[in-house]
Amino acid sequence: MRLAKYLAHAGVASRRASEQLVFAGRVTVGDEVVRDPARDVDGSEGIAVDGEPVRAAGGRRAVYLVNKPAGVVSTASDTHGRPTVVELVTSARRLYPVGRLDADSTGLILLTDDGELAHHLTHPSFEVPRTYIAKVRRPPVREGALRALREGVELDDGRTAPAKARRLAPDEIEIVIHEGRKRQVRRMCEAVGHPVAALKRVAFGTLRLGTLAEGQARRLSEAEIDRLRRAASGAATVRDMRSALRRR
């Protein structure tokens, strides 16, 4: 197995981040600093990151669905002492959030020790959809604002990809995006004249929040994890087909 893939499977980081760790000279195989992420390894050589041994992930993969409350930060730790999503799950594994929800937002966030899966779910190239319910100010939301969201909104870091958007109530919008820019949904709504009063993520890929209570978590089944992985792979395949058609 390639070194970067081994690190990702061990839950060290995503495949891309693992490659960067190797390039930076922070990974040793045996007593040798290795800078080639394609180096073949099987785990018996003694692999370490920053001097800490890396052990291959054994047994069943761990992925938890969490209903994040407001005020909880989407990090593994916080220097300001704020509560984190990792503290909402009781597990002996080192879990990391899959992407982020800003502290004021609520709803579905995933925690896992599977770095490769996290990469597939969050990298924009895989186009895994996230669904949000936004309670907005300055109602009613009119068709022009919805059309702008569907066509893509110009933000300070570039134009967004087209979103799916529909009005649920005069002051409530369901928005589906597949990008993960910082506070993206809030900035999109602001750009079309409707600042967000409250934001909740209700779906991620094939998963829905359902009736899980706020602050609670549940571990996903292997079948649910496999569906998530297939959804990411399927989205990537569709994207590649579109790119090929555009090149013709």
C-alpha positions, 0 to 999 in steps of 0.5 A, spaced: 500 500 500 502 507 498 504 510 504 499 516 504 494 511 503 496 507 509 496 514 513 489 515 511 486 508 512 490 509 519 486 515 521 492 520 521 489 525 516 486 525 509 489 522 503 491 529 501 493 531 508 497 525 509 501 526 502 503 533 505 506 530 511 510 526 507 513 531 503 514 535 509 519 530 512 514 528 518 514 521 516 519 515 518 519 508 515 523 504 520 529 509 521 528 513 515 525 519 513 521 518 507 518 524 502 515 519 497 508 518 499 507 513 493 512 509 497 510 502 498 509 499 505 505 494 509 505 497 516 511 492 519 516 497 517 515 501 523 511 508 521 511 514 525 509 521 524 513 526 528 516 520 532 509 518 534 508 510 531 502 509 526 498 503 527 493 501 522 486 502 523 483 495 525 476 492 525 470 496 523 471 503 521 468 508 526 463 514 523 458 517 528 453 522 526 452 528 531 446 533 532 451 539 533 448 544 538 449 551 537 455 554 541 459 547 540 465 548 535 467 543 530 474 541 532 477 536 535 480 541 541 479 548 542 484 553 545 479 557 548 476 552 552 469 552 548 465 545 547 467 541 541 463 536 537 468 530 539 466 531 546 459 529 544 461 522 542 464 517 547 469 513 544 476 510 545 478 512 538 481 518 535 475 521 532 475 528 527 470 532 524 468 531 517 468 538 515 465 543 519 459 547 521 460 554 524 459 555 532 452 558 531 450 553 526 446 546 528 445 540 525 448 534 522 456 533 522 460 527 522 466 524 526 470 519 524 477 516 524 477 514 517 481 519 513 480 517 506 473 517 507 473 524 510 477 526 504 472 523 499 466 526 503 469 533 503 473 535 497 469 539 492 471 535 486 467 529 489 461 534 489 457 530 495 451 534 497 449 538 503 442 540 505 441 546 510 435 549 512 436 557 513 431 561 517 432 568 514 431 575 515 427 580 511 422 576 508 418 574 504 424 570 500 422 571 493 423 568 486 429 572 484 433 571 490 432 563 489 434 564 482 440 567 484 442 562 489 440 556 483 445 560 478 451 561 483 452 567 487 458 572 487 462 572 493 469 575 495 472 568 494 469 567 487 462 565 484 459 559 488 457 553 484 449 553 482 445 550 488 438 547 489 434 552 493 426 552 494 422 556 499 419 552 505 416 558 508 416 566 507 422 566 511 425 559 510 429 556 505 432 549 503 439 550 500 443 544 497 450 545 496 456 541 494 462 546 496 464 547 503 467 554 503 467 558 510 460 560 512 458 559 505 450 558 506 450 564 510 454 568 505 450 566 499 443 568 503 446 575 505 448 576 498 441 575 495 438 580 501 436 575 506 441 574 512 441 568 516 437 568 523 438 560 524 442 555 520 441 547 520 444 542 516 439 536 515 443 532 510 450 530 508 450 525 502 445 519 503 445 521 510 439 525 514 439 528 521 432 525 522 429 525 529 436 524 533 436 529 538 440 535 539 447 534 542 446 526 541 450 522 536 449 515 533 454 510 530 453 509 523 452 501 520 457 499 515 451 499 510 451 506 511 458 507 511 458 504 504 453 508 501 456 514 503 462 512 500 459 510 493 455 516 493 462 520 493 465 515 488 458 516 484 458 524 484 466 523 482 464 519 476 458 523 474 463 529 474 468 526 470 463 524 465 461 531 464 468 534 463 470 529 458 463 531 454 465 538 455 472 537 452 469 534 445 
